[in-house]
Amino acid sequence: MAAQPEERLDVLTAGGEKTGTSKPRSEVHRDGDYHRAVHVWIYSESTGELLLQRRADCKDSWPGQWDISSAGHISAGDSSLSSAQRELDEELGIKLPSDAFELLFVFLQECVINNGTYTNNEYNDVYLVTTLAPIPLEAITLQESEVSAVRYMRLDEYKGCLAKESREYVPYDVDGAYGQLFSIIEERYKDNIKSRSLTLQKQINRYAPIHLEPELTSLSEGDREALGYILKASIVIDDIFYEQVWNSNRALRDWLKAHANSSSFDKLKWSYYSINRSPWSCLDENKAFLSTADSAVKLLTDATKSVSGWKGIEYRAAFPLNKPPGANFYPPDMDKMEFEIWKNGLPEKEQKDATGFFTVIKRSDALLPSTLAQSDGSNQAKTSDDLFIVPYSEEHKSSLVKAAELLHKASECSDSPSLKNFLRTKADAFLSNDYYESDIAWMELDSNLDVTIGPYETYKDDLFSYKATFEAFVGVRDDIATSQVKLFGDQLQDLEKHLPLDNIYKSDTVSAAPIRVINLLYNSGDVEGPQTIAFNLPNDERIVNERGTSMVMLKNISEAKFKHILKPIANACIREEQEDYVDFEPYYTHIVCHECCHGIGPHSITLPSGKRSTVRMELQEFHSALEEAKADIVGLWALNFLIKKCLLPKSLSESMYVSFLAGCFRSIRFGLEEAHGKGQVLQFNWLYEKGAFVLHSDGKFSVDFTKNFLLRKVEDAVESLSREILTIQAKGDKHAAKSLLESRASLTQPLRVALDKIESMQVPVDITPIFGTANKLFASDQ
C-alpha cells in the first residue's frame, strides 16, 4: 500500500500573512517557517471545567503530556474553522457545527524543542466551545495515533498546574498571551449581573429616545397602500443586514428577543442589542457588551456516539469577542494577502466581481458538510483557489425574493409614476443583482413618499470597503425645505472648478445633485448605533461619473440631534461669547453642503502607471474615514466660497465654523472605529494644530477669526486640509492616507478635555428613533 503524501502547510510571513507558497510539514518545522494551527478548548459551564487530552506517546512534540481538548495544523489551502471542526472530529469523535466555535484570540508560539531539531513558529487560532454540562467521557471516540486519554479538570486547577510548570502538561505561559484563555472565561462567569446591568443601563442612556410621527396627509390613497408593502419589505431588509454583520447574528437576535422578558437584565441586553444590531457596541470601539455565555443554547443529539440516558450536547451558539473586520462578506479567517493573491489570479471580469459591491466571498469547504470526514491532511493540491464569488441575489435569495414580491405589489398600488418605476426596478435588481437601472430610477424619484431601499453603504467592510450593506429609509417629502436647498446642487460644477486641488485632477462634467428633504417615517438594515442625518447616493462610480449623485436629508432627525445633543454640547464646550453662533441654520446648511461635497472631487482616477481606477479601490480600508473627512472639510470650504459669491448670507460666516466646532465633539463621540468619528478627529486635530481652534484656561473652546495673511486662520486651515485630502484621493495614495489618519486621527488631550466635560453633563451621544406613525400602521395591519 502506497504511503500517504505528507501534509503540506502554508508558509506565512513573520507577521502572519500567507506568502502564497506551501511546504511539507517536516520541512516547515525543520526550517522554522511560520505557519498556522488551531487550538480547540471545550469548556463546561455548569462545572467550570476544561476538557484535556493526553497526547499519544508517539507524537513528535510533547509526547504523553496533557494538552488542549483538540489541536492540529491548518493544512495548505484549508480554512481555520474547518480545520478546527476536522481536528475535533478526528481526535475525539465530536462533530460540531461552525456556530459552536468561538475564536478567542490568535497566539504566536515561537520555540525550539527536541534538542534543536524541531522549530515551532506557529500562529494558533484559539477557539472555545462552550457546553452547558460535561460531555460524558464514554461518548468520546479517541484517535489512538494522536490521543491516549481525556479528562475534565477545573479551570483554576489547570491554570495552577501550568503556573507551576508541571511536566505533566504541555507548557503555556499563563502570565503571557495565552493567559487570555483563563482571564476571558473567569471574567465571563463572575457573578456580576448587578454591575453588568448598571453598565448596560448607562450605555442605553447615551441614546435619547425620539418619537417620530410625520404626517401622511400629503400622500395619495395609492401611495398610502403602497407604504404598507414597503414597510413589510423594509423588515425583510433588516433580516438581510443582520446576516451581513455576522453569520449567526439573526439567531442571536431571535434568542435575545425571545428571552427579553425573563428578567430585567435580559430586557437590558435586548434593548442595547436592538440599538447596535449586534453584540458589539458602536460607541465603544465595537467592544463586545455580550459574550457567548449570553447566547442561544442549542442541542445536538448525534454529535458523538450515543450514551444511554444522555440526550446529547447542549452548547452555546458562539460569537467572536472582536467584531469581524470583514463582517460576513468574506471567510472569517481570510486575510488581505490571501484575497489579493486569489483576486490577482482571476480574469478581469471576475476581479471586478470579487471587488464589487454586490457579492460575497466564500470558501468551498464552507458548503461541504463532508469536509470533516474527507480530509486526511494530504491535500497537496488545495490552494486559496477554493475562494469563490457568490452574488447577493444567490446569497440572500429567499429574503430578496420575498422583498421583490412586496415591492412589486407596492409598485402596482402607487399613484406616483417615478415611485412605481423605482419600486419595480429595485425589485428586479434584487433578483438579477444588477442595480444600475434601479439606482438611476432612485435618482429620478419625485414622489411625496420617498423610499431608499437596497444595498448601498460600504462602511461595514473594514477589510477593503468593497461590499455594500442593505438598508431602508422611508419618509415623507418636505416640499418647502427641498426647494430651499436647490442652490447647492446647482453650484456643484462651479465648486468643482474652484476646489483647492491641482487643475489636472478636476472634472469638467460634474452633474447637479438633486436634493430631497424628507421627514423620516421608518428605517431598517444598516442603521445601527448613531442615526444618519443625510446620505448621498449611489456609490457606483459609473453612475457618479455619468449622472452625479442625489442627496436625501432627514430633517426631523437633524432637528432632534440639534436640540437634544448639539445645543447642550455647545453649552458645555463653547465660550460664552461664541455660544450664540451655534444655531440650527448653519448646522443644517453644513449637513447639506457635506452631502453635496461627496459628489465633487476625485472618484474615478488615473494612477501614475496610467491605469484607470477609483479612489475607493485604491484607498481600501482608509477610504470611508477619509471620504467623510473630505465631505466635511470641503463642505466648510464650499460654504465660505458660496458666501463670498453672495449666494449665502454673510451671517453664516462665523456661525458655520463655531457650529462645526461643536459638531466635532458630537461626531467624535461615535468612536474612532466609525468612519465619521475617525474623520472628525482628523479634522479637529488639524484645525487645532493650525491655531484655528483654541482651548482656553476655563476648558472651553473658540474659533480664532483673526487674519493669517490674506485669510482668517480658520479659512486657511480648512483650505489646507481640503487640499491635503483631495490630493491624496486624486493620486490614490493609500500610504499617504494611512499616514494622515495615523498621525492625526487620535484622541488628543484637547479632545479629552471636551469629552470629559460633555460626559460630566450626561449629554446624550445620539438618538434612538421610536417610529410612532409606522408602528400604528404595523398595528393596523395585524
C-alpha positions, 0 to 999 in steps of 0.5 A: 500500500502506497504511503500517504503524501505528507501534509503540506502547510502554508508558509506565512510571513513573520507577521502572519500573512500567507506568502502564497507558497506551501511546504511539507510539514517536516520541512516547515518545522525543520526550517522554522517557517511560520505557519498556522494551527488551531487550538480547540478548548471545550469548556463546561459551564455548569462545572467550570471545567476544561476538557484535556487530552493526553497526547499519544506517546508517539507524537513528535512534540510533547509526547504523553503530556496533557494538552488542549481538548483538540489541536492540529495544523491548518493544512495548505489551502484549508480554512481555520474553522474547518480545520478546527471542526476536522481536528475535533472530529478526528481526535475525539469523535465530536462533530460540531457545527461552525456556530459552536466555535468561538475564536478567542484570540490568535497566539504566536508560539515561537520555540525550539524543542527536541534538542534543536531539531524541531522549530515551532513558529506557529500562529494558533487560532484559539477557539472555545466551545462552550457546553452547558454540562460535561460531555460524558467521557464514554461518548468520546471516540479517541484517535489512538495515533494522536490521543491516549486519554481525556479528562475534565479538570477545573479551570483554576486547577489547570491554570495552577498546574501550568503556573507551576510548570508541571511536566505533566502538561504541555507548557503555556505561559499563563502570565503571557498571551495565552493567559487570555484563555483563563482571564476571558472565561473567569471574567465571563462567569463572575457573578456580576449581573448587578454591575453588568446591568448598571453598565448596560443601563448607562450605555442605553442612556447615551441614546435619547429616545425620539418619537417620530410621527410625520404626517401622511396627509400629503400622500395619495390613497395609492401611495398610502397602500403602497407604504404598507408593502414597503414597510413589510419589505423594509423588515425583510431588509433588516433580516438581510443586514443582520446576516451581513454583520455576522453569520449567526447574528439573526439567531442571536437576535431571535434568542435575545428577543425571545428571552427579553422578558425573563428578567430585567437584565435580559430586557437590558441586553435586548434593548442595547442589542436592538440599538447596535444590531449586534453584540458589539457596541458602536460607541465603544470601539465595537467592544463586545457588551455580550459574550457567548455565555449570553447566547442561544443554547442549542442541542445536538443529539448525534454529535458523538456516539450515543450514551444511554440516558444522555440526550446529547450536547447542549452548547452555546451558539458562539460569537467572536469577542472582536467584531469581524473586520470583514463582517460576513462578506468574506471567510472569517479567517481570510486575510488581505494577502490571501484575497489579493493573491486569489483576486490577482489570479482571476480574469478581469471580469471576475476581479471586478466581481470579487471587488464589487459591491454586490457579492460575497466571498466564500470558501468551498469547504464552507458548503461541504458538510463532508469536509470533516470526514474527507480530509486526511491532511494530504491535500497537496493540491488545495490552494486559496483557489477554493475562494469563490464569488457568490452574488447577493441575489444567490446569497440572500435569495429567499429574503430578496425574493420575498422583498421583490414580491412586496415591492412589486405589489407596492409598485402596482398600488402607487399613484406616483409614476417615478415611485412605481418605476423605482419600486419595480426596478429595485425589485428586479435588481434584487433578483438579477443583482444588477442595480444600475437601472434601479439606482438611476430610477432612485435618482429620478424619484419625485414622489411625496413618499420617498423610499431608499431601499437596497444595498448601498453603504460600504462602511461595514467592510473594514477589510477593503470597503468593497461590499455594500450593506442593505438598508431602508429609509422611508419618509415623507417629502418636505416640499418647502425645505427641498426647494430651499436647498436647490442652490447647492446642487446647482453650484456643484460644477462651479465648486468643482472648478474652484476646489483647492486641488491641482487643475489636472485632477478636476472634472469638467462634467460634474452633474447637479445633485438633486436634493430631497428633504424628507421627514423620516417615517421608518428605517431598517438594515444598516442603521445601527448605533448613531442615526444618519442625518443625510446620505448621498447616493449611489456609490457606483462610480459609473453612475457618479461619473455619468449622472452625479449623485442625489442627496436625501436629508432627514430633517426631523432627525437633524432637528432632534440631534440639534436640540437634544445633543448639539445645543447642550454640547455647545453649552458645555464646550463653547465660550460664552461669547461664541455660544450664540453662533451655534444655531440650527441654520448653519448646522443644517446648511453644513449637513447639506453642503457635506452631502453635496461635497461627496459628489465633487472631487476625485472618484474615478482616477488615473494612477501614475502607471496610467491605469484607470481606477477609483479612489475607493479601490485604491484607498481600501480600508482608509477610504470611508474615514477619509471620504467623510473627512473630505465631505466635511472639510470641503463642505466648510470650504464650499460654504465660505466660497458660496458666501463670498459669491453672495449666494449665502448670507454673510451671517453664516460666516462665523456661525458655520465654523463655531457650529462645526466646532461643536459638531466635532465633539458630537461626531467624535463621540461615535468612536474612532472605529466609525468612519465619521468619528475617525474623520472628525478627529482628523479634522479637529486635530488639524484645525487645532494644530493650525491655531484655528481652534483654541482651548482656553484656561476655563476648558472651553473652546473658540474659533480664532477669526483673526487674519493669517495673511490674506485669510482668517486662520480658520479659512486657511486651515480648512483650505489646507486640509481640503487640499491635503485630502483631495490630493491624496484621493486624486493620486490614490495614495493609500500610504499617504492616507494611512499616514494622515489618519495615523498621525492625526486621527487620535484622541488628543488631550484637547479632545479629552478635555471636551469629552470629559466635560460633555460626559460630566453633563450626561449629554446624550451621544445620539438618538434612538428613533421610536417610529410612532406613525409606522408602528400604528400602521404595523398595528393596523395591519395585524 
